[in-house]
Amino acid sequence: MNYRQAFQIKPGSKVNLKKIDPGFTDARQTKPAALKEIGQLDLKLRELQYLLYAEGKRSLLICLQAPDAAGKDGTINHVLGSMNPQGARVHGFKTPSAEEAAHDFLWRIEQQAPKKGEVVIFNRSHYEDVLVA
């Protein structure tokens, strides 16, 4: 099965979460086959991260926003576990510090944005600033 095609959201289309089975597992995929594929994808992800770093023209920001116990930390472990830690980091937004509160609300987000060649994951995104700050 081509997961990318099966779960891709086409631009301009509407998403109906009720039609997506959160417990889906591909019955045709065995655990050893899945582990082999995951290993290959891990290598590919690491290679792409190296190319991103070497090119030094782009960056990647991943925003994870979900309720508690939704799997954000597990996702971070799986994704960043494949990458070189020197070019990837995670930042979680908590209640603003006194210094952060002294600036406009986007100031602290800009401080954590990825530099060129870097991958950054926002664990709980800056969108919560609307509620927390």
C-alpha positions, 0 to 999 in steps of 0.5 A: 500500500502506498500510505502517502497516496492513501492519506494525502489530502488534496489541495482544495478538498475538505477533510471529514475526520469521521471517514478516517479510521484512527485504528487503521492497520494495513492487514497485508503488512507484516511486522517484519516487513513494516520494520524493514520499511521503517528502517529504509524510511529512517535512512531516507529521512536522515539523508534528506535532513543532511541535504537540507543542512548542506544546501543551507537555503531552506528550513523545516518547521513542524507544528504539532498541535493535539490534546494531551495523550494524543501521541505528540511525544511519540511522534517527535521520538520517531521523527527526530530519532532518525535525524542527526540531533545537531540539525534538529530540535524541539521547542515547547511553548509554555507560559511566557517568561517575563522577558517574553511577555515584555515583547509582542506575542510573536517575538518568542516564536520568531526566536525559536523559528528554524535557521536555514538548514535546520529542522524544528518541531514545535511541541504544542504550537504558538497557536496556544498563545491566544489562550495562555498569554 
